[in-house]
């Protein structure tokens, strides 16, 4: 058990040293002004290299970034949204097939073949959106 003297010497949580990302040394913010054309070109160059604008700027200004660069996601959001819709529709089809089986019916082989073909197409769309070649 702690004595009153020990408790009095302990610092409250708000005064204890911070850990993890809070101990990073970078505290200076550099702001620069650009024209719309300069900004668009810089943003495109950063995206081409797969970097955020901050990581790209640090790379160009310091030429030796001291932190890990943050990569931008390569996924095409529109294509992934379409693929999610496809997968939801396929899930409904598979549910109907499972329900028929549970009721003792024999699902048509064509239904199963069609559901599998749709599933493969949706997976192809997901892979394409993620940048993989199929």
C-alpha positions as CSV (number, residue, x, y, z in Angstrom):
1,X,0.0,0.0,0.0
2,X,1.3,3.5,-0.8
3,X,1.9,6.0,1.9
4,X,0.7,9.6,1.8
5,X,4.3,10.7,1.0
6,X,4.5,8.4,-2.0
7,X,1.1,9.5,-3.3
8,X,2.0,13.2,-2.8
9,X,5.2,12.7,-4.9
10,X,3.5,11.0,-7.9
11,X,2.5,13.3,-10.7
12,X,-1.1,13.3,-11.9
13,X,-1.7,11.6,-15.3
14,X,-1.9,15.0,-17.1
15,X,1.7,15.8,-16.0
16,X,3.4,12.4,-16.8
17,X,5.6,12.1,-19.8
18,X,3.7,11.2,-22.9
19,X,4.4,8.1,-25.0
20,X,4.1,6.9,-28.5
21,X,3.3,9.4,-31.2
22,X,3.0,12.3,-28.8
23,X,6.8,12.3,-28.3
24,X,7.6,13.0,-31.9
25,X,10.0,15.9,-32.4
26,X,8.3,17.5,-35.4
27,X,6.4,20.4,-34.1
28,X,7.1,23.1,-36.8
29,X,4.5,23.7,-39.5
30,X,5.7,25.1,-42.8
31,X,3.0,26.8,-44.9
32,X,3.7,27.8,-48.5
33,X,1.5,29.6,-51.0
34,X,1.0,28.2,-54.5
35,X,-1.1,29.0,-57.5
36,X,-3.9,26.6,-58.4
37,X,-1.7,25.2,-61.3
38,X,1.3,24.7,-59.0
39,X,-0.9,23.0,-56.4
40,X,-2.5,20.7,-58.9
41,X,0.8,19.7,-60.4
42,X,2.4,19.1,-57.0
43,X,-0.6,17.0,-55.9
44,X,-0.5,15.0,-59.1
45,X,3.2,14.4,-58.6
46,X,2.6,13.2,-55.1
47,X,-0.2,10.9,-56.2
48,X,2.0,9.5,-59.0
49,X,4.6,8.6,-56.3
50,X,1.9,7.2,-54.1
51,X,2.6,9.8,-51.3
52,X,0.5,12.2,-49.4
53,X,1.1,15.9,-50.1
54,X,2.9,16.3,-46.7
55,X,5.2,13.3,-47.3
56,X,6.0,14.5,-50.9
57,X,6.8,18.0,-49.7
58,X,9.1,16.7,-46.9
59,X,10.8,14.5,-49.5
60,X,11.4,17.3,-51.9
61,X,12.4,20.0,-49.3
62,X,14.5,17.9,-46.9
63,X,15.5,15.2,-49.5
64,X,15.9,12.8,-46.6
65,X,12.6,12.2,-44.9
66,X,13.1,11.0,-41.3
67,X,9.7,9.4,-40.9
68,X,8.0,6.7,-42.8
69,X,6.2,8.0,-45.9
70,X,2.4,7.7,-45.8
71,X,1.2,5.9,-48.9
72,X,-2.1,6.9,-50.5
73,X,-4.6,4.1,-51.0
74,X,-4.5,2.8,-54.6
75,X,-8.1,1.6,-54.6
76,X,-10.6,3.2,-56.9
77,X,-13.5,4.1,-54.7
78,X,-16.2,4.1,-57.4
79,X,-15.1,0.6,-58.6
80,X,-15.2,-0.7,-55.0
81,X,-18.6,0.8,-54.5
82,X,-19.9,-1.0,-57.6
83,X,-18.2,-4.3,-56.4
84,X,-19.9,-3.9,-53.0
85,X,-23.3,-3.6,-54.7
86,X,-22.6,-6.7,-56.8
87,X,-21.5,-8.7,-53.7
88,X,-24.6,-7.7,-51.8
89,X,-26.8,-8.8,-54.7
90,X,-24.9,-12.1,-55.0
91,X,-25.3,-12.6,-51.2
92,X,-29.1,-12.3,-51.7
93,X,-29.0,-14.9,-54.4
94,X,-27.0,-17.3,-52.2
95,X,-29.4,-16.7,-49.3
96,X,-32.3,-17.7,-51.6
97,X,-30.5,-20.9,-52.6
98,X,-29.7,-21.7,-49.0
99,X,-33.3,-21.1,-48.0
100,X,-34.5,-23.4,-50.7
101,X,-32.1,-26.1,-49.6
102,X,-33.3,-25.7,-46.0
103,X,-36.9,-26.1,-47.1
104,X,-36.0,-29.4,-48.7
105,X,-36.1,-28.1,-52.3
106,X,-33.4,-28.9,-54.9
107,X,-32.0,-25.7,-56.2
108,X,-31.5,-25.6,-60.0
109,X,-27.8,-26.1,-61.0
110,X,-28.1,-23.1,-63.3
111,X,-28.9,-20.9,-60.3
112,X,-25.7,-22.0,-58.5
113,X,-23.6,-21.7,-61.6
114,X,-25.0,-18.1,-62.2
115,X,-24.3,-17.1,-58.5
116,X,-20.7,-18.5,-58.8
117,X,-20.1,-16.6,-62.1
118,X,-21.4,-13.4,-60.5
119,X,-19.2,-13.9,-57.5
120,X,-16.1,-14.4,-59.7
121,X,-17.0,-11.2,-61.7
122,X,-17.4,-9.2,-58.4
123,X,-14.0,-10.5,-57.2
124,X,-12.4,-9.5,-60.5
125,X,-13.8,-6.0,-60.0
126,X,-12.4,-5.8,-56.5
127,X,-9.0,-7.0,-57.7
128,X,-9.0,-4.4,-60.5
129,X,-10.0,-1.6,-58.1
130,X,-7.1,-2.6,-55.9
131,X,-4.7,-2.4,-58.8
132,X,-4.1,-6.2,-59.3
133,X,-4.0,-7.7,-62.7
134,X,-6.4,-10.6,-63.3
